Amino acid sequence: MKLWGGRFTKPTNQLVDEYTASIHFDKKLASYDIKGSLAHVAMLEKCAILDEKDAKDISTGLKVVLEKINSGEAVLSEEQEDIHMNVEKLLIDEIGPTGGKLHTGRSRNDQVALDMRLYLRDALMDISQLLAALQEALLQQAEENRDTVLPGYTHLQRAQPVLFSHHMLAYAFMLQRDVERLGDSWKRVNKSPLGAGALAGTTFGIDRKFVADQLGFDGICENSLDAVSDRDFVVEFLGNAALISTHLSRLCEELVQWSSAEFNFIELDDAFCTGSSMMPQKKNPDVAELVRGKTGRIYGNLIGMLTTLKGLPLAYNKDMQEDKEGMFDTVETLKGALALFAPMMESMHVKRENMYEAVRNDFSNATDLADYLVGKGMAFRESHAVVGEIVLHCIQHNKYLLDMTLEEIKEFSTIIEGDVFDFLTPEAVVNARDVAGGTAKKRVEEQITIAKKNLQDTETRLSEWAEQIH
């Protein structure tokens, strides 16, 4: 008989049990379910709803149940539907009918909302830590390549040279915003729904704030209907995860391009590549490709959650059982990608000479020639046209700007002087961008300092979170 089966005259159809059971995936919440139950029991004793002996027996029994679940000794059954009912049934088996008092003053509706918040709170910490580790790897590459010049692209066409360190830091700052978004969402995750009951609260004189404090929450969900039906915090996490995946995917695309023979800018370590079953020469950037590919499933989990919620009336509906698998999958997919990404970036070999040769043999210094002419008094629109003619001349004669003689380039404008070539070297072009946020070496050093400070702030925040919830 189900723990809720008193009103029913016959057991549920076996197919119904199989279809509606969530224990196959929500068993992941076992430790959180018991953690919440221990706090709930402590509150029931404090409020004299349970006596000291019953509270002690239940608490001791819950700890034994957790040990048995963790060791695999406990059998989690489909007949008990979900982790909440399984834990309660195991508790009753362990300590007898007293275990049935555990559910006093609460519902599975507020219980599952609590478990998901506890789970997601840990996930926010883990993912933030992994993002910080990837930022450190990017920062390491930036510091080791302070003088490495890389072609910068727009429209995947060479545009202007940048420092490779500048390029790595661009991703470090993207990930910093991701960390900050996770930190901001903590405020909405870290609220306790327990005590909201099924939808309207409970007749027992419980102390919701006590439970919230016991579990390290910042406060309680203020409205019982909202508390049990709210999954905004899950949607927000999935949205943040989708953005993180977008940033990872963009970097993966560049790693795939850069490691190809056509670019030949980097080489990924063998430990993060695979071979071909047919072609012995192949070295495939499969980790980067798979991280890029798994972005689609993370997007799908977000859309799935939004679709599940869009037509639901208040309060809890069984549809909301679909809130967990996508969340679990996103957490595990993202953590798996991030755990691989940091060591892959740390071990990446940068082919500085190839990057420099690419910059030396293109027209990415053309804007600087136009700026040079502006500095000599020519209007920019006119200088733009003049340099366009010079570039066309070079293309027709199979050469680049630095290959031209002074006499040859002066044919296009007599105001050009011998110092022009000093303005057109890759180093000069890079260091000419001496504005805040620019690619000049001095400005990149400033960005490195900011990135290091960001990492320190993240470490401080994570320490505060850990202290609060443990």
C-alpha positions in Angstrom: 0.0 0.0 0.0 1.2 3.5 -0.9 1.9 5.8 2.1 -0.8 8.0 0.7 -3.2 5.1 -0.2 -5.8 5.3 2.6 -8.4 6.9 0.3 -8.0 4.3 -2.5 -9.7 1.0 -2.8 -7.2 -0.8 -5.1 -3.5 -0.4 -6.0 -2.4 1.7 -8.9 -1.9 0.0 -12.2 1.7 -1.2 -12.7 2.0 0.9 -15.9 0.9 4.0 -13.9 3.7 3.2 -11.3 6.2 2.9 -14.1 5.1 6.0 -15.9 4.7 8.3 -12.9 7.7 7.2 -10.8 10.6 9.6 -10.6 12.9 7.6 -8.3 15.1 6.7 -11.2 16.4 10.2 -11.4 15.4 12.0 -8.2 17.4 9.5 -6.1 20.1 12.1 -6.8 18.4 14.2 -4.2 18.6 11.6 -1.4 21.2 13.5 0.7 19.4 16.8 0.3 16.1 15.2 1.2 17.5 13.8 4.4 19.4 17.0 5.2 16.1 18.9 4.9 14.2 16.3 6.9 16.8 16.6 9.8 16.2 20.3 9.9 12.5 19.8 9.8 12.6 17.3 12.7 14.7 19.7 14.8 12.1 22.4 14.2 9.2 20.1 15.1 10.9 19.3 18.4 11.7 23.0 19.1 8.0 23.8 18.5 6.9 21.0 20.8 5.1 19.3 17.9 7.3 16.2 18.4 8.7 15.1 21.8 12.4 14.7 22.4 12.4 10.9 22.1 10.5 10.8 18.8 12.7 13.6 17.4 15.8 11.7 18.4 14.6 8.4 17.1 13.7 10.0 13.7 16.9 11.9 13.4 19.0 8.8 14.2 16.9 6.7 11.8 17.4 9.3 9.0 21.1 9.1 9.4 21.0 5.3 9.2 18.8 5.5 6.1 21.3 7.8 4.4 24.2 5.5 5.2 22.3 2.6 3.7 21.4 4.6 0.6 25.0 5.7 0.1 26.3 2.1 0.6 23.7 0.6 -1.8 22.2 -1.5 1.0 18.8 0.3 0.8 16.5 -0.7 -2.0 14.8 2.3 -3.6 11.5 1.1 -5.1 9.4 2.3 -8.0 6.3 1.5 -6.0 7.2 4.4 -3.6 7.4 6.7 -6.6 10.0 9.2 -5.5 12.9 9.8 -3.2 10.7 11.5 -0.5 8.4 8.5 -0.2 11.3 6.1 -0.4 13.1 7.8 2.4 10.0 7.9 4.6 9.3 4.2 3.9 12.9 3.2 4.7 12.7 5.3 7.9 9.5 3.5 9.0 11.1 0.1 8.2 14.1 1.2 10.3 12.4 2.7 13.5 8.8 1.6 13.2 5.6 3.7 13.1 7.3 6.7 14.7 8.9 7.3 11.3 5.4 8.2 10.1 5.6 11.4 12.2 8.4 12.8 10.0 5.9 14.3 7.5 4.0 16.3 10.1 3.5 19.9 8.9 4.9 19.5 5.4 4.0 18.2 1.9 6.0 16.6 -0.9 5.3 19.8 -2.7 7.4 22.0 -0.4 9.8 19.2 0.3 10.8 18.7 -3.4 11.2 22.5 -3.8 13.5 22.5 -0.9 15.6 19.6 -2.1 16.0 21.2 -5.5 17.2 24.5 -4.0 19.7 22.6 -1.8 21.0 20.7 -4.8 21.2 23.7 -7.0 23.0 25.7 -4.3 25.8 23.1 -4.3 25.8 23.2 -8.1 26.2 26.9 -8.2 29.3 26.6 -6.0 30.8 23.8 -8.0 30.2 25.5 -11.4 31.5 28.8 -10.1 34.7 27.1 -8.9 35.2 25.3 -12.2 34.6 28.6 -14.1 37.3 30.2 -11.9 39.7 27.4 -12.7 39.1 28.0 -16.4 39.7 31.7 -16.0 43.0 30.9 -14.3 44.0 28.7 -17.2 43.1 31.6 -19.6 45.0 34.0 -17.5 48.0 31.7 -17.5 48.0 31.6 -21.3 47.7 35.4 -21.3 50.6 35.9 -19.0 52.8 33.4 -20.9 52.0 35.1 -24.2 52.2 38.8 -23.4 54.2 39.5 -26.6 52.5 37.0 -28.9 50.7 38.8 -31.8 47.7 37.1 -33.3 45.6 38.1 -36.4 42.3 39.5 -35.1 39.2 38.8 -37.2 35.9 40.2 -38.1 33.6 38.3 -40.5 36.3 35.6 -40.2 38.4 37.9 -42.3 41.7 39.3 -41.0 41.0 42.7 -39.6 43.6 44.0 -37.1 46.4 42.3 -35.1 45.9 41.8 -31.4 47.9 40.3 -28.6 47.1 36.7 -28.0 46.9 37.5 -24.3 44.2 40.1 -25.2 42.2 37.4 -27.0 42.4 35.0 -24.0 41.4 37.7 -21.6 38.3 38.4 -23.7 37.0 34.9 -22.7 38.1 35.4 -19.1 35.9 38.5 -18.9 33.0 36.6 -20.6 33.3 33.9 -17.9 33.5 36.5 -15.2 30.1 37.8 -16.2 28.9 34.2 -16.0 30.3 33.8 -12.5 28.6 37.1 -11.5 25.3 35.9 -13.0 25.5 32.7 -10.9 26.3 34.8 -7.9 23.3 37.0 -8.4 21.0 34.0 -8.9 22.2 32.7 -5.5 19.9 35.3 -3.9 16.9 33.7 -5.5 17.9 30.1 -5.0 18.8 30.5 -1.4 15.3 30.9 0.0 13.5 28.1 2.0 10.1 26.9 0.7 9.6 24.4 3.5 6.5 25.0 5.6 4.5 26.1 2.6 2.8 22.7 2.7 0.9 21.5 -0.3 -0.1 25.1 -1.3 -1.6 27.0 1.7 0.7 26.4 4.6 0.0 24.2 7.6 -2.2 24.2 10.7 0.7 23.3 12.9 2.6 26.1 14.7 5.9 25.6 12.9 8.9 28.0 12.7 9.9 28.3 9.1 12.6 30.8 9.8 14.3 28.3 12.2 14.5 25.7 9.4 15.8 28.3 7.0 18.5 29.2 9.5 19.4 25.6 10.1 19.9 25.0 6.4 21.9 28.2 5.8 19.2 30.0 3.8 19.0 33.8 3.6 15.3 33.7 4.3 12.0 32.0 3.4 9.7 32.1 0.4 7.1 34.6 1.5 4.1 33.2 -0.3 3.1 29.5 0.1 1.5 29.3 -3.3 4.6 30.8 -4.9 6.9 28.6 -2.8 5.6 25.3 -4.1 5.0 26.3 -7.7 8.0 28.5 -8.3 10.6 27.1 -10.6 12.0 30.5 -11.7 15.2 29.7 -10.0 15.6 26.6 -12.2 14.8 28.5 -15.3 17.3 31.2 -14.3 20.0 28.6 -13.7 19.3 27.0 -17.1 19.5 30.3 -18.8 22.8 31.1 -17.1 24.1 27.7 -18.1 23.1 28.3 -21.7 25.1 31.5 -21.7 28.1 29.7 -20.2 27.8 27.1 -22.9 27.6 29.7 -25.6 30.9 31.2 -24.4 32.5 27.8 -24.2 31.2 26.9 -27.6 32.6 30.1 -29.2 36.1 29.3 -27.7 35.8 25.7 -28.9 35.1 26.9 -32.4 38.3 28.9 -32.4 40.3 26.1 -30.9 39.0 23.8 -33.7 39.9 26.4 -36.4 43.3 27.3 -34.9 44.4 23.7 -34.6 43.7 23.0 -38.3 46.5 22.9 -40.8 44.9 25.9 -42.5 45.5 28.1 -39.4 48.2 26.1 -37.5 48.2 28.6 -34.7 47.9 26.1 -31.8 48.3 22.4 -30.9 46.1 20.8 -28.4 47.7 18.3 -26.1 47.4 14.6 -27.1 45.5 14.0 -23.9 42.6 16.0 -25.1 42.4 14.8 -28.7 41.5 11.5 -30.4 42.4 9.7 -33.6 40.6 8.2 -36.6 39.8 4.6 -36.9 40.7 4.7 -40.6 43.2 7.5 -41.1 46.3 7.1 -39.0 47.6 10.7 -39.4 44.5 12.3 -37.8 44.5 14.2 -34.5 41.0 15.4 -33.9 40.0 18.1 -31.4 37.1 16.0 -30.1 36.8 17.5 -26.7 36.4 21.0 -28.1 33.9 19.6 -30.7 31.9 17.8 -28.2 31.7 20.7 -25.8 30.5 22.7 -28.8 28.0 20.0 -29.6 26.6 19.6 -26.1 25.6 23.3 -26.1 22.5 22.2 -28.0 21.3 19.9 -25.3 21.8 22.6 -22.7 19.7 25.0 -24.8 17.1 22.2 -25.1 16.8 21.8 -21.4 16.1 25.5 -21.0 13.4 25.5 -23.7 11.9 22.3 -22.2 11.6 23.8 -18.8 10.0 27.0 -20.1 7.6 25.0 -22.1 6.6 22.8 -19.1 5.8 25.9 -17.0 4.1 28.1 -19.6 0.6 26.9 -19.1 0.5 25.7 -15.5 -2.1 27.2 -13.1 -1.1 27.6 -9.4 0.0 25.7 -7.5 1.8 22.4 -7.9 1.0 20.2 -10.9 2.5 16.8 -11.8 3.9 18.4 -14.9 6.5 19.9 -12.6 8.1 16.5 -12.1 9.7 17.3 -15.4 11.7 20.1 -13.8 14.5 17.8 -12.5 16.0 15.7 -15.4 16.9 18.7 -17.5 18.4 20.5 -14.5 20.4 17.4 -13.5 21.6 16.9 -17.1 22.6 20.5 -17.5 24.6 20.5 -14.2 26.4 17.3 -15.1 27.0 18.3 -18.7 28.4 21.7 -17.8 30.5 20.4 -14.9 31.9 17.8 -17.2 32.8 20.3 -19.9 34.4 22.8 -17.5 36.4 20.1 -15.7 38.0 19.2 -19.1 38.4 22.7 -20.4 40.8 24.1 -17.8 43.5 21.5 -18.2 43.0 21.5 -22.0 43.7 25.3 -22.1 46.6 25.0 -19.7 48.4 22.4 -21.8 47.7 24.0 -25.2 50.8 24.9 -27.2 50.7 28.3 -28.8 52.6 28.5 -32.1 53.8 32.1 -31.8 55.9 32.1 -34.9 53.0 31.0 -37.1 50.8 33.6 -35.6 53.3 36.3 -36.2 54.0 35.2 -39.8 50.3 35.4 -40.5 50.1 38.9 -39.2 53.2 39.9 -41.2 51.7 38.6 -44.4 48.3 40.3 -44.5 46.8 43.8 -44.7 45.7 44.1 -41.1 47.9 47.2 -40.8 46.0 49.0 -43.5 43.9 51.0 -40.9 47.1 52.2 -39.4 48.3 53.5 -42.7 45.0 55.4 -43.0 45.4 56.8 -39.5 49.0 57.8 -40.4 47.7 59.9 -43.3 45.1 61.5 -41.0 47.9 62.4 -38.7 49.5 64.2 -41.7 46.4 66.3 -42.2 44.4 64.2 -44.7 40.6 63.6 -44.0 39.9 60.1 -42.9 37.5 59.3 -45.7 40.1 60.4 -48.3 42.8 58.4 -46.5 40.5 55.4 -46.5 40.3 55.6 -50.3 44.0 56.2 -50.8 44.9 53.1 -48.7 42.3 51.1 -50.5 44.2 51.9 -53.8 47.5 51.0 -52.2 46.1 47.6 -51.0 44.7 46.9 -54.5 48.2 47.7 -55.9 49.8 45.3 -53.5 47.4 42.5 -54.3 48.0 43.0 -58.0 51.8 42.9 -57.4 51.7 40.0 -54.9 53.1 42.0 -52.0 52.1 43.5 -48.6 52.4 47.0 -47.3 55.7 46.4 -45.5 57.2 45.0 -48.8 56.7 48.3 -50.6 59.5 50.8 -51.1 59.1 54.4 -50.0 59.2 55.6 -53.6 56.5 53.1 -54.5 54.1 54.1 -51.7 54.7 57.8 -52.2 53.2 57.5 -55.7 49.8 57.3 -53.9 50.4 60.3 -51.6 53.3 62.7 -51.4 52.7 63.4 -47.7 53.9 59.9 -46.9 57.4 59.9 -45.4 60.1 57.4 -44.4 58.7 57.0 -40.9 55.6 55.3 -42.3 57.1 51.8 -42.0 57.6 52.3 -38.3 53.8 52.6 -37.9 53.1 49.4 -39.9 55.0 46.7 -38.0 52.8 44.3 -36.1 54.2 45.4 -32.7 53.6 49.1 -33.6 50.0 48.4 -34.8 49.2 46.5 -31.6 50.7 49.1 -29.2 49.1 52.0 -31.0 45.7 50.8 -29.5 46.7 52.4 -26.2 43.2 53.0 -24.9 41.4 51.4 -21.9 40.5 47.9 -22.9 42.7 48.0 -26.0 45.2 45.5 -27.2 48.3 47.6 -26.5 50.6 45.6 -24.1 50.3 48.2 -21.4 46.5 48.0 -21.5 46.6 44.2 -21.6 48.6 44.3 -18.4 45.9 46.4 -16.8 43.3 43.8 -17.9 45.5 41.0 -16.4 45.4 42.9 -13.1 41.6 43.2 -13.2 41.2 39.5 -14.1 43.3 38.5 -11.1 41.2 40.7 -8.8 38.1 39.1 -10.2 39.4 35.7 -9.3 40.1 36.8 -5.8 36.6 38.2 -5.4 35.2 34.8 -6.7 37.3 32.9 -4.2 36.0 35.2 -1.4 32.4 34.7 -2.4 32.7 30.9 -2.6 34.3 30.9 0.9 31.4 32.9 2.2 28.8 30.6 0.6 30.5 27.5 2.0 30.6 28.9 5.5 27.0 29.9 5.3 25.6 26.6 4.2 27.9 24.2 6.1 
